[in-house]
Amino acid sequence: MGFGQGALESMVVKAAFWRGKRVFLTGHTGFKGGWLSLWLTQMGASVYGYALAPSTTPALFTTAKITDRLAASTIADIRDAATLQQAMQAAQPDIVFHLAAQPLVRHSYQAPVETYAVNVMGTVNLLEAVRGVAGVRAVVNVTTDKCYENREINEPYVEDEALGGYDPYSSSKACSELVTSAYRRSFMEALSVGLASARAGNVIGGGDWSNDRLLPDFLRAIDAGKTLMIRYPDAIRPWQHVLEPLSGYLCIAERLAGDARFAQAWNFGPEDSDARSVEWIVENLCRRIPGAAWRRETALQPHEAGTLKLDSGKAKQQLNWYPRWDLDTALEKTVGWHQAWKRGEDMQALSLTQIREYQESRPQ
């Protein structure tokens, strides 16, 4: 790609910016939130977490002992506006990341009311809490690549395309995007608070034990000596290691804190060559892990999008953000993390090592 050393350095998340910053992070007990907590504290930020207790056992939050690194951890519901406001007041943050969500498509069919309450009103509650605290400079609301009205095309979606969603999860995240846009124009601009939304692809990485996600389901099946049942082997997704979008969230927050022009929606997806089918992923994993096997699920399943890709051209052009780990590397790091956990290694130390390796790697 021809990056000079200066350009390469400019893409690295600026640790100096985060040193001493007070960061309010919702969803810190989750997969993405746990990794973001580790990265922020590694750079010297004081992180104030707000989330429900981890939804799985085990969980990254516990295995990596993330509580030990936090300034505060409030275990509470994003739908509890009063408690959220109290936690925000106590934190007095400079930067806010909103990751708390009901994040699963299949669960949204089973619990649509919960999904909308958490993903839509949770966003409203968060932004209302921000309005009540002086000193916040930047807010990043993390939504999803599934917030676009999916037209089942083989072209990647760009930020100004229509929002929508077939299932309650996707629809609720599109609603969260609309809430973000309205609050930006109605309130945040007048308060000089930069408010952006971030849309990422299908993230993978160590420490994800969620149900109904491909990599966790696969690794659980391997550990149990079972054959993995695959619902949609032909489905194409923009796969990326969790550190890829997190670097984008950190990057946009840095820009937002000093320039309101970055208060927009942003895609952070992999290169187009890493938008692969589910079958490609599981075949790759089977080659890496002896004894692994899969077969197609024949029972009728709820609707899920067939093809989904993201265009990250705006982030590349305006933020100088580029993916660093290709899909093979992402799978290698994910499997390696899981195997280290099975061996009883120090998972906080390993996770911090992977973050450093990511920062030191070159853009694709």
C-alpha positions as CSV (number, residue, x, y, z in Angstrom):
1,M,0.0,0.0,0.0
2,G,3.0,2.2,0.2
3,F,2.7,3.9,3.5
4,G,5.6,6.0,4.6
5,Q,6.7,5.8,8.3
6,G,4.9,9.1,9.0
7,A,1.7,7.9,7.6
8,L,2.0,4.6,9.5
9,E,2.5,6.4,12.8
10,S,-0.4,8.8,12.1
11,M,-2.8,5.8,12.0
12,V,-1.8,4.4,15.4
13,V,-4.3,5.3,18.2
14,K,-2.7,8.2,20.1
15,A,-1.9,6.9,23.6
16,A,-0.9,10.4,24.7
17,F,-4.4,11.7,23.9
18,W,-5.9,9.1,26.3
19,R,-3.5,9.4,29.2
20,G,-5.5,10.9,32.1
21,K,-8.8,11.1,30.2
22,R,-11.9,10.2,32.1
23,V,-14.0,7.7,29.9
24,F,-17.5,6.6,30.6
25,L,-18.1,3.2,28.9
26,T,-21.5,1.5,28.7
27,G,-21.4,-2.3,28.0
28,H,-17.9,-2.7,29.6
29,T,-18.8,-6.2,30.8
30,G,-19.4,-7.4,27.2
31,F,-17.1,-8.7,24.6
32,K,-16.3,-5.5,22.7
33,G,-16.6,-3.4,25.9
34,G,-14.1,-5.6,27.7
35,W,-11.5,-5.3,25.0
36,L,-12.0,-1.5,24.8
37,S,-11.6,-1.3,28.6
38,L,-8.3,-3.1,28.4
39,W,-7.1,-0.9,25.6
40,L,-8.1,2.4,27.2
41,T,-6.6,1.5,30.6
42,Q,-3.4,0.3,28.9
43,M,-3.1,3.9,27.5
44,G,-3.6,5.5,30.9
45,A,-7.3,6.4,30.7
46,S,-9.6,6.2,33.8
47,V,-12.5,4.0,32.7
48,Y,-15.9,4.2,34.4
49,G,-18.0,1.2,33.3
50,Y,-21.8,0.9,33.3
51,A,-23.4,-2.4,32.3
52,L,-25.3,-5.5,33.4
53,A,-23.3,-8.3,34.8
54,P,-21.6,-10.5,32.2
55,S,-24.2,-12.5,30.3
56,T,-22.1,-15.6,29.9
57,T,-20.0,-17.9,32.1
58,P,-17.1,-17.7,31.4
59,A,-16.7,-14.1,30.1
60,L,-13.9,-11.9,29.0
61,F,-14.7,-9.5,31.8
62,T,-14.0,-12.2,34.5
63,T,-11.2,-14.2,32.7
64,A,-9.2,-11.1,32.0
65,K,-9.9,-9.6,35.4
66,I,-11.0,-6.3,33.9
67,T,-12.5,-5.0,37.1
68,D,-9.0,-4.6,38.5
69,R,-8.2,-2.0,35.9
70,L,-11.3,0.2,36.2
71,A,-11.8,3.4,38.1
72,A,-15.4,2.3,38.7
73,S,-17.8,-0.4,37.6
74,T,-21.5,0.1,38.0
75,I,-23.6,-3.0,37.4
76,A,-27.0,-1.7,36.3
77,D,-29.4,-1.6,33.4
78,I,-29.2,1.0,30.6
79,R,-33.0,1.3,30.9
80,D,-32.6,2.6,34.4
81,A,-32.3,6.3,33.5
82,A,-31.9,7.6,37.1
83,T,-29.0,5.2,38.0
84,L,-27.4,5.9,34.7
85,Q,-27.5,9.7,35.3
86,Q,-26.0,9.2,38.8
87,A,-23.2,7.1,37.4
88,M,-22.5,9.7,34.7
89,Q,-22.5,12.5,37.2
90,A,-20.0,10.6,39.4
91,A,-17.7,9.9,36.5
92,Q,-17.6,13.4,35.1
93,P,-16.3,12.0,31.8
94,D,-14.4,13.7,29.0
95,I,-15.3,11.0,26.5
96,V,-18.3,8.6,26.3
97,F,-18.6,5.3,24.5
98,H,-22.0,3.7,24.2
99,L,-21.7,-0.1,23.6
100,A,-24.5,-1.4,25.9
101,A,-27.0,-3.3,23.8
102,Q,-29.1,-6.3,23.2
103,P,-26.7,-7.5,20.4
104,L,-28.2,-10.7,19.0
105,V,-30.4,-11.1,16.0
106,R,-32.0,-14.4,17.0
107,H,-32.7,-13.2,20.5
108,S,-34.5,-10.2,19.1
109,Y,-37.1,-12.5,17.6
110,Q,-37.8,-14.0,21.0
111,A,-37.7,-10.7,22.9
112,P,-38.6,-7.8,20.6
113,V,-39.8,-5.4,23.3
114,E,-36.6,-5.9,25.3
115,T,-34.6,-5.3,22.2
116,Y,-36.2,-2.0,21.4
117,A,-36.2,-0.9,25.0
118,V,-32.5,-1.5,25.4
119,N,-31.3,-0.4,22.0
120,V,-33.5,2.6,21.4
121,M,-34.5,3.9,24.8
122,G,-31.1,2.9,26.1
123,T,-29.6,5.3,23.6
124,V,-32.0,8.0,24.6
125,N,-31.2,7.5,28.3
126,L,-27.5,7.7,27.6
127,L,-27.7,10.9,25.6
128,E,-30.0,12.5,28.2
129,A,-27.4,11.6,30.8
130,V,-24.7,13.3,28.7
131,R,-26.8,16.4,28.5
132,G,-26.7,16.7,32.3
133,V,-22.9,16.6,32.6
134,A,-20.7,19.5,31.7
135,G,-17.3,18.8,30.2
136,V,-18.1,15.9,27.9
137,R,-16.3,16.5,24.6
138,A,-17.1,13.5,22.5
139,V,-19.7,10.7,22.4
140,V,-19.4,7.6,20.2
141,N,-22.6,5.5,19.8
142,V,-21.7,2.0,18.5
143,T,-24.5,0.5,16.4
144,T,-24.0,-2.2,13.7
145,D,-23.5,-2.9,10.0
146,K,-27.0,-4.4,10.1
147,C,-28.6,-0.9,10.5
148,Y,-28.8,-0.6,6.7
149,E,-31.9,-1.5,4.7
150,N,-30.5,-4.7,3.3
151,R,-31.1,-5.1,-0.4
152,E,-29.2,-8.4,-0.7
153,I,-26.7,-6.9,-3.1
154,N,-23.0,-7.7,-3.5
155,E,-21.9,-4.1,-3.1
156,P,-20.8,-2.7,0.2
157,Y,-23.0,-0.1,2.0
158,V,-21.9,3.5,2.5
159,E,-22.9,5.7,5.3
160,D,-25.5,7.7,3.5
161,E,-27.6,4.8,2.3
162,A,-31.1,4.1,3.7
163,L,-31.4,2.7,7.2
164,G,-33.8,-0.1,8.0
165,G,-33.9,-3.7,9.3
166,Y,-35.9,-6.8,8.7
167,D,-35.5,-8.2,12.2
168,P,-36.1,-6.3,15.5
169,Y,-32.4,-6.2,16.3
170,S,-31.4,-4.6,13.0
171,S,-34.4,-2.3,13.1
172,S,-33.7,-1.2,16.7
173,K,-30.1,-0.3,15.7
174,A,-31.4,1.8,12.8
175,C,-33.7,3.5,15.3
176,S,-30.6,4.2,17.5
177,E,-28.9,5.8,14.5
178,L,-32.0,8.1,14.0
179,V,-32.0,9.0,17.7
180,T,-28.3,9.9,17.4
181,S,-28.9,12.1,14.4
182,A,-31.7,13.9,16.1
183,Y,-29.9,14.5,19.4
184,R,-26.8,15.7,17.5
185,R,-28.7,18.4,15.7
186,S,-31.2,19.2,18.4
187,F,-29.0,19.3,21.5
188,M,-25.3,18.3,21.2
189,E,-24.2,20.8,18.6
190,A,-25.4,23.6,20.9
191,L,-23.5,22.0,23.8
192,S,-20.3,21.7,21.7
193,V,-20.4,17.9,22.2
194,G,-19.2,15.9,19.3
195,L,-21.6,13.0,18.7
196,A,-20.8,10.2,16.2
197,S,-22.1,6.8,15.4
198,A,-20.0,3.8,14.4
199,R,-21.0,0.8,12.3
200,A,-18.7,-2.2,12.3
201,G,-18.8,-5.7,10.8
202,N,-19.0,-9.1,12.4
203,V,-16.3,-9.1,15.0
204,I,-14.3,-12.0,16.2
205,G,-11.7,-12.4,18.9
206,G,-10.7,-14.1,22.1
207,G,-13.1,-14.0,25.0
208,D,-16.5,-14.1,23.2
209,W,-18.7,-16.8,24.7
210,S,-22.0,-15.4,23.4
211,N,-24.7,-17.7,22.0
212,D,-25.7,-17.7,18.4
213,R,-22.3,-16.3,17.2
214,L,-20.3,-18.4,14.8
215,L,-16.9,-18.4,16.4
216,P,-18.1,-19.0,20.0
217,D,-20.5,-21.7,18.8
218,F,-17.7,-23.4,16.9
219,L,-15.2,-23.3,19.8
220,R,-17.9,-24.6,22.2
221,A,-18.6,-27.5,19.9
222,I,-14.9,-28.3,19.6
223,D,-14.5,-28.2,23.4
224,A,-17.5,-30.5,23.8
225,G,-16.4,-32.9,21.1
226,K,-19.5,-32.2,19.0
227,T,-20.3,-31.4,15.4
228,L,-21.2,-27.7,14.8
229,M,-24.6,-27.1,13.2
230,I,-24.5,-24.2,10.8
231,R,-27.7,-22.3,10.0
232,Y,-26.7,-20.3,7.0
233,P,-23.4,-21.6,5.5
234,D,-23.8,-19.4,2.3
235,A,-24.3,-16.1,4.3
236,I,-21.6,-13.5,3.6
237,R,-20.4,-11.2,6.3
238,P,-17.7,-8.5,6.8
239,W,-15.6,-10.5,9.3
240,Q,-12.9,-8.6,11.3
241,H,-11.0,-8.9,14.6
242,V,-12.5,-7.0,17.4
243,L,-9.5,-4.7,17.7
244,E,-10.2,-3.3,14.2
245,P,-13.5,-1.5,14.9
246,L,-12.2,-0.6,18.4
247,S,-9.3,1.3,16.8
248,G,-11.9,3.1,14.7
249,Y,-14.0,4.1,17.7
250,L,-10.9,5.4,19.5
251,C,-9.8,7.2,16.4
252,I,-13.1,9.0,15.8
253,A,-13.4,9.9,19.5
254,E,-10.0,11.6,19.3
255,R,-11.0,13.6,16.2
256,L,-14.4,14.4,17.7
257,A,-12.9,15.9,20.8
258,G,-11.2,18.6,18.8
259,D,-13.3,19.0,15.7
260,A,-17.1,18.9,15.4
261,R,-17.0,18.2,11.7
262,F,-16.3,14.5,12.6
263,A,-19.8,14.3,14.2
264,Q,-21.1,11.9,11.6
265,A,-21.8,8.2,11.0
266,W,-18.8,6.1,10.2
267,N,-18.3,2.6,8.8
268,F,-15.4,0.5,10.1
269,G,-15.3,-2.7,8.1
270,P,-12.6,-5.0,6.7
271,E,-11.2,-5.0,3.2
272,D,-13.7,-6.4,0.7
273,S,-11.6,-9.6,0.3
274,D,-12.4,-10.4,3.9
275,A,-16.2,-10.5,3.4
276,R,-16.4,-14.2,3.4
277,S,-19.1,-16.9,3.7
278,V,-19.9,-18.7,6.9
279,E,-18.8,-21.9,5.1
280,W,-15.4,-20.4,4.3
281,I,-14.9,-19.5,8.0
282,V,-15.8,-22.9,9.3
283,E,-13.7,-24.8,6.7
284,N,-10.7,-22.5,7.6
285,L,-11.2,-23.3,11.3
286,C,-11.5,-27.0,10.6
287,R,-8.1,-26.9,8.9
288,R,-6.6,-25.3,12.0
289,I,-8.2,-27.5,14.7
290,P,-7.9,-31.3,14.4
291,G,-11.1,-33.2,14.8
292,A,-13.3,-30.1,14.1
293,A,-16.4,-30.8,12.0
294,W,-19.7,-29.1,10.9
295,R,-22.9,-29.8,9.0
296,R,-25.8,-27.8,7.8
297,E,-28.8,-27.2,10.1
298,T,-31.9,-28.5,8.3
299,A,-34.6,-27.1,10.6
300,L,-36.4,-23.9,9.6
301,Q,-34.7,-20.8,10.9
302,P,-35.7,-17.1,11.3
303,H,-34.7,-14.7,8.5
304,E,-31.2,-13.4,8.5
305,A,-29.5,-11.3,5.8
306,G,-27.7,-13.3,3.1
307,T,-25.1,-10.8,2.0
308,L,-23.7,-7.9,4.0
309,K,-20.6,-5.7,3.2
310,L,-19.4,-2.4,4.5
311,D,-17.6,0.4,2.6
312,S,-15.0,2.1,4.9
313,G,-13.8,4.5,2.2
314,K,-14.8,7.5,4.2
315,A,-12.9,6.4,7.3
316,K,-9.8,5.7,5.1
317,Q,-10.0,9.1,3.4
318,Q,-10.9,11.3,6.3
319,L,-9.5,9.5,9.3
320,N,-6.6,7.7,7.7
321,W,-8.0,4.5,9.3
322,Y,-7.2,1.2,7.6
323,P,-7.6,-2.4,8.7
324,R,-4.4,-4.0,10.0
325,W,-5.2,-7.7,10.5
326,D,-6.6,-9.7,7.6
327,L,-9.1,-12.5,8.2
328,D,-6.5,-15.2,8.5
329,T,-4.7,-13.3,11.2
330,A,-7.9,-12.6,13.0
331,L,-8.8,-16.3,13.1
332,E,-5.3,-17.1,14.2
333,K,-5.4,-14.6,17.1
334,T,-8.9,-15.8,18.1
335,V,-8.0,-19.5,18.2
336,G,-4.7,-18.8,19.9
337,W,-6.5,-16.8,22.6
338,H,-9.0,-19.6,23.2
339,Q,-6.3,-22.2,23.4
340,A,-4.3,-20.1,25.9
341,W,-7.4,-19.8,28.0
342,K,-7.8,-23.6,28.0
343,R,-4.2,-23.9,29.2
344,G,-4.9,-21.6,32.1
345,E,-2.7,-18.7,31.0
346,D,-2.9,-15.1,32.3
347,M,-5.6,-13.8,29.9
348,Q,-5.3,-10.2,30.9
349,A,-1.6,-10.2,30.0
350,L,-2.3,-12.1,26.8
351,S,-5.0,-9.7,25.8
352,L,-2.8,-6.7,26.4
353,T,-0.1,-8.4,24.4
354,Q,-2.5,-8.8,21.4
355,I,-3.4,-5.1,21.7
356,R,0.2,-4.2,21.5
357,E,0.8,-6.5,18.5
358,Y,-2.2,-4.9,16.7
359,Q,-0.9,-1.4,17.3
360,E,2.6,-2.4,16.0
361,S,1.3,-4.1,12.9
362,R,1.2,-2.5,9.5
363,P,-2.0,-1.6,7.6
364,Q,-3.1,-4.1,5.0
